[in-house]
């Protein structure tokens, strides 16, 4: 795989339709998708020689964050609606030459920043809210 442009990593919010349509969150300059797997410690008095034991399945989660320039009323309206309704719509993260991660995420932080001598900026954080799927490119 060759190097890819960061701007080609896209974060998209779903509209809940059938079939579902996804809109890219416009203006984002920085985007991150992080996967986590928390282990579940089941060590007990019977554990061999006191060695830690971990449950085969742990707790998996993913987080998305992004920040950039506010510039698209349509995607901003979808973000605001999801945040204030407290819903967890389907999202897509398109990773160039790798694939697409899709599933429900809840917006945990939505921030607008507007310095008097600059552009309006937006920052958001999302937490996975269910099982995620992956489709390779």
N, C-alpha and C positions, 0 to 999 in steps of 0.2 A: 504494500500500500504506500502510495506517495503522500507527501505532506498535503494537507488540506487547509483552505482558508477558514479562519474562525468565523467569518461572517456567514458561512454556509451552514453552520450549526443553527437550526431554526427551532424556536419554541412556538407551538401552535395551540390555540384553545378551540375546543369543539363547541358546536352549537346545540348538541343534544338531539338533532334531527335524525330521521331514518330515511335514507342513509345520512350518516353524520358528515357534516362539512367542517373543515378546520381552517381557522384564520391565523396567519402568523402575527405574533405580537410585534408590531412595527417599531422601529427605532432603537431596538436593543443593540448596544455595542459590545456588551460582555454577557456571556451566557455560560451556565455551569449545570451539569447533571452529575449528581453524586449518588452512588449506590452504597448501602450499608448492610451489614449482616451482624447482628448482635447475637452472641452466643448465650446459651442457657446452661449455667453451671449446675450439674447434678451430682457433684462430688458429695460423698457421704462417708460414714465410718467404715463401710465395707469396700471402699475404693482401693484398688490394688496399690499397696505400698504408699498410700496417701496421695497418689497422683490425681490431679484434677481430671474429671470426666465432663464431657460436654454432650448435650443432647444433639442427636444427628441434625435435627432441623432447628434453626434459630428464628429470630425475628428479622425479616428482611424489610428494608425501607429504601426510599429514594427521595432525594431533594432536588429541586430545581431553583436556580436563582438567576436573575438577570437585571441589568441596568442599562440605561441609555437615554436617548432623547425622546421626549413625548412628541409624537407627530401623527398619530393615526386615531381619529375619533372612533372608528368602528371597533378596533381591538380594545381600545380603552374602555368603551362602553361595556364590552363583554367582561373585561376584568372587574370593573366596578360592580356589575350585576352579580357576578359569582361571589365576590368578596362580601357584599352587603347581604346577600341571601344566605351566606354560609354554606353554599353548596360545594360539591366536589365534581366538577365536570371532567369529561375526558380531555386529556391533553396529548399532544404528540411532541416528541423531541426527535428531530431528523438529524442524524449524525452522518455527515458526508462519507461515502464509500464504506459505510459500516452497516447502517440500518436505521430503523425507526423504533423507538420505545413509545408505547401508548398505554394509557390507563388513567384512572381517576386521581386527581390531585386537588388538594384544598389550598387556597391562597392563605398563607399564614402571615404575610406582611405585604403591604402595598403602600408605597411612599412616593410622594411628589415633592420635588425640590425645585425652587425657582429663585435663584439669586437675582437681585435687581439688575445686574449687568450681564446676564447670561440667559441661556435657554432653559426651558422647563425640562427637568429630568424626571425619570420614573425608575423605581426599583421595586422588584417583587421577589418574594420567596414562596415556594410551594412545597408541600409535604405530601407524599404518596398516601392515598386513602383507600387502597385495595390492591388486588393483584395487577401486575403490569405484564404486558405482552411485548415481545420483540420480533420484528420481521427484518431479516437481513436484506441488505441492498442488492 
